[in-house]
Amino acid sequence: MSALFLCRLFKFIPTSTFMSIFDKVKSVFSSDSGDKTRDNSKEQENLTSVQIFANVLDSFPIEYKTEKMDEKDGSIFEYEYQGGHFVTYVYNSARFSHIIFPGIASDNLEYASLYAEVCNKLNGYLHPVKFIAGTTDDSVHLDIISTVPLFTTLPDYKDFLQSIFAEIFRSSRHGVDKLKEYMNEADIDEQSDDEYAKLCNYRKTQLLREKELSHDTQNPFKRGKYTVEPYVTLESYLKEIYDIYLDSVAMLEIIGDDVQRVENIDEIKKKLILSPVVDYSEDGEVEVSRMTATILVYLKSDEGDNSFGNILTIHLRVESETKDVVLVRASSLLPPQGETAKHSIESEMQAHTLLLGVDTRTSKEKIDEFVFMQADAEDKVMSGKEDELTDAQRAIFFSENSVIGYELYWANKYCDAKRTLDALSYFKHSYELMEKSRHMDKGENERWLFYHVAFLIGYCYLDLDNPEMAYFYLDVSRVGLDRIVDHEEYINCLVNRGDFRTLSLLDNVIQKFEENRNQFDGNERMIAHYHFLQRRRSYVLVDMGEYGRAEAILKKLLDVEDSKEFALNELAVIQRRKRE
């Protein structure tokens, strides 16, 4: 892959955008005491970013060739390192670089969606690298990119860069292995509806397991997520992702082709989060207006004066456009502030990456699909094939009216596709309608639907990393349905929010299970549930510093196939904490 091709890939990210963000954040958070991070060497201070990066490559030494960018604001470096071909974009106007490891895998274009699925999976937990699925006319390829700062004050910058290269190589091997795993499980040409349904269920199971977390897999950047509805507002994004309400917002600045300032609260309230990159027409058509944009959300100061407090940065980047949906990556950062910011970044920094989307299908097309699936659900019930109903079809058939049915149908589809934010809005509205009509007091099917929707709302909130909101709905579901999956999500919620009742609950449930274990011999689902309880129990014990009790559980889990990796990670954590 040529440097010119990669240059075209990144030319939609204007340098001015980066500098606007950098200057604004710097002006707010700069200290009156002077720049303590500035290098004492005047010669080093005056070096450009290109010169800094060239010097560190010379120190390895690494042979390289350079090419000026179109913007004439930096250079593109091409070089070989430990058998790998690298391309690096260095901007003189900003102290950072994009290190790219291109073409670690490639296949026919028909596998593009699978490559994208693998990228979304990997980007949810790998750091500081990100995977990108690129395409040509007849092929798809997998690249790795890492955004690296260029600090002149870093005394061991060479060692720092070596660690980045090591992480890129490690992630590359992991990414190729994960891609092979997905390739072996998928048959793109002959995937039936039944297989797709199985895949959806598999995704739900995987998401459930991911929310267990091990102490070694926690990451400030959350798993990538999707939404498809064009009417996701900035207000709902702030509320659901950061628990920020509009009365805390002082103003917005939207950085695209120019800088737009929005101070009117009513205008902010109506603002669609994707409007800086997508134009919406009155007839429902959508069109990509630009490839990148940035929203700066200025929060009010606690002092009650006209000064600003913190700044939330939301960077939008269009990732793909198909006949059905435009997908946009929203990467946001809320830095620490106050006294804690002087001591610890990790404890206060909040960062999220989320894939949002704009549905390009018309309302009529969506209604037509719903009506067809509604008729299919009725046919299955009338033919005595009720057990063949999908969750989406059960929602259609057992809903009290077509509004609830329509919303739950699409919410289930969005949830299966990991379009969490949009699914949540539909689920919550349907829940409110069913609550008002007392669905829980009607027939068995209506009762099931109400409590099942409560479960799905809790499921979505956990997926959005909001266990506080998830707790209410999962507690409702657990009491109403008493299914294993409800109890597992409820326990995950308690663990993730650090609830003091968690260990006592787990001890009681495990004790009852062990007292009646003979009843569950041969029941694989109950045995898997028991292993889940033990994983959660050991996790809580590690958090409490009860290493001896945790080790006893984890050593037994080493013999359990689906728990072995978790046990190894947690045992390593224990050993590291003991040394510390």
Protein Blocks (a to p, Z undefined) as FASTA:
>chain_A
ZZklmmmmmmmmcfklmmmmmmmmmmmmpcfkbpfkbcfblklmmpcfklmmmmmmmmmp
ccddddddfklpaccddddeehiacdddddfkbccdddddehkbccdfklmmmmmmmmmm
mmmmgccbdcdddddfkbccddddddddddfklmklmmmmmmmmmmmmmmmmmmmmmmmm
mmmmpcfklccfklmmmmmmmmmmmmmmmmnopaklgcfbdcddddfbfkbcfklmmmmm
nopafklpfbdcddffbccddfbfklmmmpcfklmmoccdfkopacdfbfbdcddddddd
fklpabdcdddddddddfbdcfkbccdddddddddehjllmmomklmoccddddddddfb
dfklmmmmmmmmmmmmmmmmmnopmmmpcfklmmmmmpmbfklmmmmmmmmmmmmnopak
lmmmmmmmmmmmmmmnommlmcfklmmmmmmmmmmmmmmmmmnopaklmmmmmmmmmmmn
opaklmmmmmmmmmmnopaklmmmmmmmmmmmmmmmmmmgoiaklmmmmmmmmmmmmmmm
mmnopamlmmmmmmmmmmpmklmmmmmmmmmmmmmmmmZZ
